Amino acid sequence: MGAVYRNATLTVSALVSAKSTSAKLMVYEDSSRDEEVEVDWKSQEEENLRRLMNESVLTSRGWTLQEYILSPRNLLYGARQIYWRCPNQKFRKASQVIYSDILAVAPEIESDIRAVLEDYYELAETYSARQLTYGSDKHAAFSGIAQMIHPSIGGQYLAGLWTVDFKHGLLWYAEMASCRHVESHGAPSWSWMTTPFDVKILQYNGISQDAVKQFGQVESASVVVEGLTMPLIRSKQHVRARDRDDLVLGSVYYDEPSSGDDDDMRNSIFTVDDQVLGQALISLHADPGTDDVDISSNLFLEDDLLVLLVQADENVDNEMESSFGEGIVLRPVKHGLEDVYERAGYVTFWMPSMDYFRGWALRSLKMI
């Protein structure tokens, strides 16, 4: 389908239609009649392309993103005007790759892969905010974009992530309160498509995809990674924040609530010495309005989580200086397999020293 839009001479879209079966295009039977022209002052409510693109039902649908991006020329119908769009300037580097064969000046792509990836991630964010009638279309409705920019990025495409930038692809979190994992999307838990110190990729040949549609629906996916890990306890306890400021390391954003009444998906991360786990991390609700200062094990929700450190800022002059790090929360899969995990959240660290990170345990584990 992507090739259809990429090779189209012109794509016509009705931005003011309420649904796919009710296009509002002005049709005049008598083309010779005179039309009255009105000239008004500019109003904030006046129709413009930006507003149409932000508010149109058409641009809220998942499939239409790649139709719009891949089409070299778009004719867009509003209620009062017709708009013309040539190769997209918003995603400038990605557009140069997609339209490289029709641009007057060939782009220099090899030296700017990072800019292409930045555009790709912005496209992924835009796509994730759109709706699909069938969740199983999650991969197919985005595959045309991935196929077109793949030659410039290289490596392998893994369910929305690229092997050449795998660690950055793992670092996504919900824009809103949560991002529940949906099995019908056919995506692994670590991919943004499931709702999307260095990590070494040991293998990724566990990816099984449709052999004909390389960028299509994922049948199964797993990766084995090696990285620094630390046990994490998830608690529903509220503690008085000002009495524990010296122990705060950062924040955790869980993908899903632990229960139906748990709406607060963001928690503060603290260090703790657990009797069973030893040195560990614990996520608590930092609340200046509560009197609790002591941690209660009776309020633990999960005590078998892991934090995998994906990257840390090493641009410091001293090992003991403060650093910044990011990681993902992993939960053991409940079917008896050792060291098999699924993603459960995203963590950002803003207080620890690099020396603290180096004290974490190095482990190899499988993520599905």
C-alpha positions as CSV (number, residue, x, y, z in Angstrom):
1,M,0.0,0.0,0.0
2,G,2.9,2.4,0.7
3,A,4.1,2.1,-2.9
4,V,0.7,3.2,-4.1
5,Y,0.9,6.5,-2.4
6,R,4.6,7.0,-2.9
7,N,4.2,6.5,-6.7
8,A,1.0,8.5,-7.0
9,T,1.0,11.7,-9.1
10,L,-1.5,13.4,-6.8
11,T,-3.3,12.4,-3.6
12,V,-6.7,14.1,-2.9
13,S,-7.9,14.3,0.7
14,A,-11.1,15.7,2.2
15,L,-10.0,17.2,5.5
16,V,-13.5,18.4,6.5
17,S,-15.3,15.0,6.1
18,A,-16.8,13.6,9.2
19,K,-16.1,10.0,8.1
20,S,-14.8,8.0,5.1
21,T,-18.3,7.8,3.5
22,S,-19.2,11.4,3.6
23,A,-16.7,13.4,1.6
24,K,-17.6,17.2,1.4
25,L,-16.2,18.3,-1.9
26,M,-17.9,21.2,-3.6
27,V,-19.3,20.1,-7.0
28,Y,-20.9,22.7,-9.4
29,E,-23.1,21.4,-12.1
30,D,-23.1,24.8,-14.0
31,S,-19.5,25.8,-14.3
32,S,-20.4,29.0,-16.3
33,R,-22.3,30.7,-13.5
34,D,-20.9,33.7,-11.6
35,E,-19.8,33.2,-8.1
36,E,-19.9,35.9,-5.4
37,V,-16.6,36.6,-3.8
38,E,-16.5,37.9,-0.2
39,V,-13.4,39.5,1.4
40,D,-13.4,39.4,5.2
41,W,-10.9,40.6,7.8
42,K,-8.8,37.9,9.4
43,S,-10.5,36.0,12.2
44,Q,-9.0,33.7,14.7
45,E,-11.7,31.2,13.7
46,E,-10.8,31.4,10.1
47,E,-10.0,28.1,8.4
48,N,-6.3,27.4,7.8
49,L,-4.3,24.3,7.0
50,R,-2.7,24.0,10.4
51,R,-6.1,23.9,12.2
52,L,-7.5,21.5,9.7
53,M,-4.6,19.2,10.1
54,N,-4.9,19.3,13.9
55,E,-8.7,18.9,14.1
56,S,-9.7,16.9,11.1
57,V,-11.2,13.4,11.6
58,L,-9.1,12.3,8.7
59,T,-5.8,13.1,10.4
60,S,-6.9,11.3,13.6
61,R,-6.8,7.9,11.7
62,G,-3.7,5.7,11.8
63,W,-3.7,4.7,8.1
64,T,-3.8,8.2,6.8
65,L,-0.4,9.3,8.2
66,Q,1.7,7.2,5.8
67,E,-0.7,8.0,3.0
68,Y,0.0,11.7,3.6
69,I,3.7,11.4,4.3
70,L,4.5,9.1,1.4
71,S,2.5,11.1,-1.2
72,P,4.8,13.5,-3.0
73,R,1.9,15.9,-3.8
74,N,-1.3,16.4,-1.8
75,L,-4.4,18.3,-2.7
76,L,-6.3,19.0,0.6
77,Y,-9.9,20.1,0.6
78,G,-11.2,22.3,3.4
79,A,-14.7,23.8,3.8
80,R,-13.6,27.2,2.2
81,Q,-10.3,26.6,0.5
82,I,-8.2,24.0,-1.3
83,Y,-4.6,23.5,0.0
84,W,-1.6,22.2,-1.9
85,R,1.3,20.4,-0.2
86,C,4.6,19.3,-1.7
87,P,7.3,17.2,0.1
88,N,6.9,17.8,3.8
89,Q,9.1,20.3,5.5
90,K,8.1,19.3,9.1
91,F,10.0,16.0,8.8
92,R,12.7,17.5,6.6
93,K,15.4,14.9,6.7
94,A,13.0,11.9,6.5
95,S,11.3,13.7,3.6
96,Q,14.6,14.0,1.7
97,V,15.0,10.3,2.0
98,I,11.5,9.4,1.0
99,Y,11.5,11.7,-2.0
100,S,15.2,11.4,-2.9
101,D,14.4,10.2,-6.5
102,I,12.3,13.3,-7.4
103,L,14.1,16.1,-5.6
104,A,16.1,18.5,-7.8
105,V,19.1,18.3,-5.4
106,A,20.0,14.8,-4.1
107,P,20.2,14.8,-0.3
108,E,23.4,14.0,1.7
109,I,21.9,11.3,3.9
110,E,24.8,9.2,5.0
111,S,26.3,11.9,7.1
112,D,23.0,12.8,8.9
113,I,21.5,9.5,10.0
114,R,20.8,11.0,13.5
115,A,18.5,13.6,12.0
116,V,16.6,11.0,10.0
117,L,16.2,9.0,13.2
118,E,14.9,12.1,15.1
119,D,12.3,12.6,12.3
120,Y,11.4,8.9,12.5
121,Y,10.8,9.1,16.3
122,E,8.6,12.2,15.9
123,L,6.6,10.3,13.2
124,A,6.2,7.4,15.6
125,E,4.9,9.8,18.3
126,T,2.5,11.3,15.8
127,Y,1.3,7.8,14.7
128,S,0.9,6.5,18.2
129,A,-1.6,9.3,18.9
130,R,-3.8,8.2,16.0
131,Q,-6.7,5.6,16.1
132,L,-7.0,2.3,14.3
133,T,-10.3,0.4,13.8
134,Y,-8.3,-2.9,14.0
135,G,-5.4,-3.1,16.4
136,S,-3.8,-5.8,14.2
137,D,-3.1,-3.0,11.7
138,K,-0.6,-1.4,14.0
139,H,2.4,-2.5,12.0
140,A,1.0,-2.4,8.5
141,A,-0.3,1.1,8.8
142,F,3.2,2.4,9.5
143,S,5.3,0.0,7.5
144,G,5.4,2.1,4.4
145,I,7.3,4.9,6.2
146,A,9.7,2.4,7.7
147,Q,10.4,0.8,4.4
148,M,11.1,4.1,2.7
149,I,13.7,5.3,5.2
150,H,15.3,1.9,5.9
151,P,18.0,2.2,3.3
152,S,19.3,5.4,4.9
153,I,19.3,4.0,8.4
154,G,20.5,0.5,7.8
155,G,20.5,-2.4,10.2
156,Q,17.4,-4.4,11.0
157,Y,13.9,-3.1,11.7
158,L,12.5,-4.7,14.9
159,A,8.8,-4.1,15.5
160,G,9.2,-0.3,15.3
161,L,12.8,-0.1,16.6
162,W,16.1,0.0,14.7
163,T,19.1,-2.2,15.6
164,V,21.4,0.7,14.8
165,D,19.7,2.8,17.6
166,F,18.1,0.1,19.7
167,K,18.9,1.6,23.1
168,H,17.2,4.9,22.3
169,G,14.3,3.1,20.8
170,L,13.6,1.4,24.1
171,L,13.3,4.7,26.0
172,W,9.7,5.6,25.4
173,Y,6.9,6.3,27.9
174,A,3.2,7.3,28.0
175,E,2.4,10.9,27.1
176,M,-0.8,10.6,29.1
177,A,-1.4,8.6,32.4
178,S,-0.7,5.1,31.1
179,C,0.0,3.0,28.0
180,R,-1.6,-0.4,28.4
181,H,0.0,-3.2,26.5
182,V,-2.4,-4.6,23.9
183,E,-1.8,-8.2,22.7
184,S,-3.8,-7.7,19.5
185,H,-1.1,-5.2,18.2
186,G,1.2,-8.2,17.9
187,A,4.2,-6.2,19.3
188,P,6.7,-7.2,22.0
189,S,6.4,-5.4,25.3
190,W,9.6,-3.4,24.7
191,S,8.3,-1.9,21.5
192,W,6.4,1.4,21.4
193,M,4.0,-0.4,19.1
194,T,2.7,-2.5,22.0
195,T,0.2,0.2,23.0
196,P,6.6,3.1,21.4
197,F,25.6,2.4,30.6
198,D,25.1,1.0,27.1
199,V,22.9,-2.0,26.5
200,K,24.6,-4.7,24.4
201,I,22.4,-6.5,21.9
202,L,23.6,-10.1,22.1
203,Q,21.1,-11.4,19.6
204,Y,17.9,-10.4,17.8
205,N,17.4,-13.4,15.5
206,G,14.4,-14.3,17.6
207,I,12.3,-11.9,15.4
208,S,9.8,-13.8,13.4
209,Q,7.9,-11.7,10.8
210,D,5.9,-12.3,7.6
211,A,8.6,-13.3,5.1
212,V,6.8,-11.5,2.3
213,K,5.9,-8.4,4.2
214,Q,9.2,-7.6,6.0
215,F,7.8,-4.6,7.8
216,G,4.4,-6.1,8.4
217,Q,2.7,-7.8,11.3
218,V,5.0,-9.3,13.9
219,E,4.3,-12.9,14.8
220,S,6.7,-13.2,17.7
221,A,9.7,-11.2,19.0
222,S,12.3,-11.4,21.6
223,V,15.8,-10.0,22.3
224,V,18.6,-11.0,24.6
225,V,20.4,-8.1,26.2
226,E,23.2,-7.6,28.6
227,G,23.3,-4.7,30.9
228,L,23.4,-3.3,34.4
229,T,20.4,-4.1,36.6
230,M,19.0,-3.3,40.0
231,P,16.0,-4.9,41.8
232,L,12.9,-2.6,42.1
233,I,10.1,-2.8,44.5
234,R,6.8,-1.2,43.5
235,S,4.9,0.2,46.5
236,K,1.6,2.0,46.8
237,Q,2.8,3.8,49.9
238,H,2.8,7.6,50.2
239,V,5.7,9.1,52.1
240,R,6.5,12.6,53.3
241,A,8.9,13.7,50.5
242,R,10.8,16.4,52.4
243,D,12.2,13.8,54.9
244,R,13.6,11.5,52.2
245,D,15.0,14.0,49.7
246,D,18.5,12.8,50.2
247,L,17.5,9.3,48.9
248,V,15.5,10.4,45.8
249,L,17.2,9.2,42.6
250,G,14.6,10.1,40.0
251,S,11.2,9.1,38.7
252,V,9.5,6.0,37.3
253,Y,6.6,6.0,34.7
254,Y,4.8,2.7,34.8
255,D,3.1,1.5,31.6
256,E,0.0,0.2,33.3
257,P,-1.7,0.7,36.7
258,S,-1.2,-1.9,39.3
259,S,-5.0,-2.0,40.1
260,G,-8.1,-0.3,38.9
261,D,-7.9,2.5,41.4
262,D,-4.3,3.3,40.9
263,D,-4.3,6.4,38.6
264,D,-1.0,7.8,39.6
265,M,1.4,6.2,37.2
266,R,4.4,8.4,38.1
267,N,6.4,7.6,41.3
268,S,9.6,8.8,42.9
269,I,12.5,6.4,43.0
270,F,14.4,5.9,46.3
271,T,17.2,3.6,47.5
272,V,16.5,1.0,50.1
273,D,18.2,-1.9,51.8
274,D,15.8,-4.8,51.7
275,Q,16.2,-7.8,54.0
276,V,15.8,-10.2,51.1
277,L,16.9,-8.3,48.0
278,G,19.7,-6.3,49.7
279,Q,20.4,-3.0,48.0
280,A,17.4,-2.2,45.8
281,L,15.3,0.6,44.4
282,I,11.8,1.3,45.6
283,S,9.1,3.4,43.9
284,L,6.9,5.4,46.3
285,H,4.4,8.2,46.1
286,A,6.2,11.3,47.3
287,D,3.5,13.2,49.2
288,P,4.2,16.3,51.4
289,G,0.8,16.0,52.9
290,T,1.3,12.6,54.6
291,D,2.9,11.8,58.0
292,D,4.5,8.5,56.8
293,V,8.3,8.5,56.8
294,D,9.0,4.8,57.4
295,I,8.6,2.3,54.5
296,S,6.1,-0.5,55.1
297,S,6.5,-3.9,53.4
298,N,2.7,-4.4,53.8
299,L,2.1,-1.9,51.0
300,F,4.4,-3.5,48.5
301,L,2.6,-4.3,45.2
302,E,5.5,-6.0,43.4
303,D,8.9,-7.0,44.7
304,D,10.4,-8.9,41.8
305,L,10.8,-6.1,39.2
306,L,14.2,-5.1,37.7
307,V,15.5,-1.8,36.3
308,L,17.7,-2.3,33.3
309,L,20.0,0.8,32.8
310,V,19.9,1.7,29.1
311,Q,22.2,4.7,29.1
312,A,23.9,7.1,31.5
313,D,25.6,10.5,31.0
314,E,29.3,9.9,31.2
315,N,30.2,13.5,30.4
316,V,31.5,14.2,33.8
317,D,35.0,15.0,35.1
318,N,34.7,13.1,38.3
319,E,33.3,9.6,39.0
320,M,31.4,11.0,42.0
321,E,29.8,13.9,40.2
322,S,26.0,13.8,39.6
323,S,24.9,12.2,36.3
324,F,21.8,11.5,34.4
325,G,20.5,8.1,33.3
326,E,17.6,6.3,31.8
327,G,16.3,2.8,31.9
328,I,13.3,0.5,31.6
329,V,11.4,-1.5,34.2
330,L,11.2,-5.2,33.6
331,R,8.8,-7.8,35.1
332,P,9.5,-11.5,35.1
333,V,7.1,-13.5,32.8
334,K,4.8,-15.8,34.7
335,H,5.4,-19.0,32.9
336,G,8.3,-20.5,34.7
337,L,11.1,-19.4,32.3
338,E,14.2,-18.1,34.1
339,D,15.5,-14.7,33.1
340,V,12.6,-13.9,30.7
341,Y,11.1,-10.5,31.2
342,E,8.5,-8.1,29.7
343,R,8.7,-4.3,29.9
344,A,6.6,-2.6,32.6
345,G,7.8,1.0,32.6
346,Y,10.4,3.7,32.0
347,V,12.8,5.2,34.6
348,T,14.8,8.4,34.6
349,F,17.6,9.1,37.1
350,W,18.9,12.6,37.8
351,M,20.8,12.3,41.1
352,P,23.2,9.3,41.2
353,S,26.9,9.4,40.5
354,M,28.5,7.2,37.9
355,D,30.1,5.4,40.7
356,Y,26.6,4.3,42.0
357,F,25.7,2.9,38.6
358,R,28.9,0.9,38.4
359,G,27.8,-1.0,41.5
360,W,24.8,-2.5,39.7
361,A,24.8,-6.2,38.7
362,L,25.6,-7.1,35.1
363,R,23.1,-9.6,33.7
364,S,22.0,-11.2,30.5
365,L,18.3,-11.6,30.1
366,K,15.6,-12.1,27.4
367,M,12.9,-9.5,26.8
368,I,9.7,-10.4,25.0
